[in-house]
Amino acid sequence: MGEVLAAPKREACCSLYHQAIELVGKRWTGAIVAVLLEGPARFSEIRDCVPDLSDRLLSERLKELEGEGIVERQVLDGNPPRVRYLLTDKGMALGPAIDSLKSWARVYLD
């Protein structure tokens, strides 16, 4: 009789992959990153680009992204001082993934 071979072990959700999906897949995070991929933006500009995003959640997500080193908060000189947000190199590196997801959505989602 033939030898039975064990199926290869699959690790679809390795720790780093899971961590990345949880970070970028959190509600509104991908949309915020997509807006900032187009260039630096002020708080109100981000909010205006993402329908149904509340000020509280935008503030929370920006703080999380800043803590992860994905977004940088810059205080601009002036009276009153203004704040703008931009992606770091780490955040810009998400561009190809976000673009791929957008392409997939255009093909497979209505």
SVG drawing of the C-alpha trace seen along z (x, -y; Angstrom):
<svg xmlns="http://www.w3.org/2000/svg" viewBox="-23 -85 33 87">
<polyline fill="none" stroke="black" stroke-width="0.4" points="0.0,0.0 1.2,-3.6 2.6,-6.0 0.1,-8.6 1.6,-12.1 0.7,-14.7 -0.8,-17.9 1.5,-20.9 0.9,-23.1 -0.7,-26.4 -0.1,-29.6 -2.6,-32.0 -2.7,-34.3 0.9,-34.5 1.4,-37.0 2.8,-39.9 0.1,-39.4 -2.6,-39.4 -1.2,-42.5 -1.0,-44.4 -4.6,-43.4 -5.9,-44.5 -4.1,-47.8 -5.1,-48.8 -8.4,-47.1 -9.7,-49.0 -12.7,-51.0 -11.8,-54.3 -8.0,-53.6 -7.6,-52.6 -9.7,-55.6 -7.6,-58.0 -4.4,-56.5 -5.8,-56.7 -6.5,-60.4 -3.0,-61.1 -1.5,-59.1 -2.6,-62.1 -0.6,-64.5 -0.6,-66.3 -4.0,-67.4 -5.5,-69.2 -7.9,-67.5 -11.0,-69.1 -9.8,-68.2 -9.4,-64.5 -12.9,-64.6 -14.4,-66.1 -13.0,-63.4 -14.3,-60.5 -18.1,-60.4 -19.6,-59.6 -16.3,-59.9 -16.9,-61.6 -14.3,-64.1 -13.9,-61.8 -13.1,-58.7 -10.8,-60.7 -8.8,-62.0 -8.6,-58.5 -7.4,-56.9 -4.9,-59.7 -3.4,-59.2 -3.2,-55.4 -1.5,-55.9 0.9,-58.4 1.7,-56.0 2.5,-53.3 4.8,-55.7 2.5,-55.8 1.3,-59.4 3.2,-62.5 1.5,-65.4 3.0,-68.8 2.2,-72.1 2.6,-74.9 3.6,-78.5 0.9,-81.1 -1.7,-82.7 -3.5,-80.5 -1.1,-77.6 -2.4,-75.1 -1.9,-71.3 -1.5,-69.1 -1.0,-65.4 1.2,-63.5 2.4,-60.0 5.8,-58.9 7.9,-56.6 6.3,-53.7 2.9,-55.1 3.8,-55.8 4.9,-52.1 1.2,-51.2 0.5,-52.8 0.8,-49.7 -1.4,-47.7 -4.1,-50.4 -3.9,-50.7 -4.2,-47.0 -7.2,-46.9 -8.9,-49.8 -8.3,-47.9 -9.7,-44.7 -12.8,-46.6 -13.5,-48.2 -13.5,-44.8 -15.3,-42.7 -17.6,-45.0 -20.5,-47.1"/>
</svg>
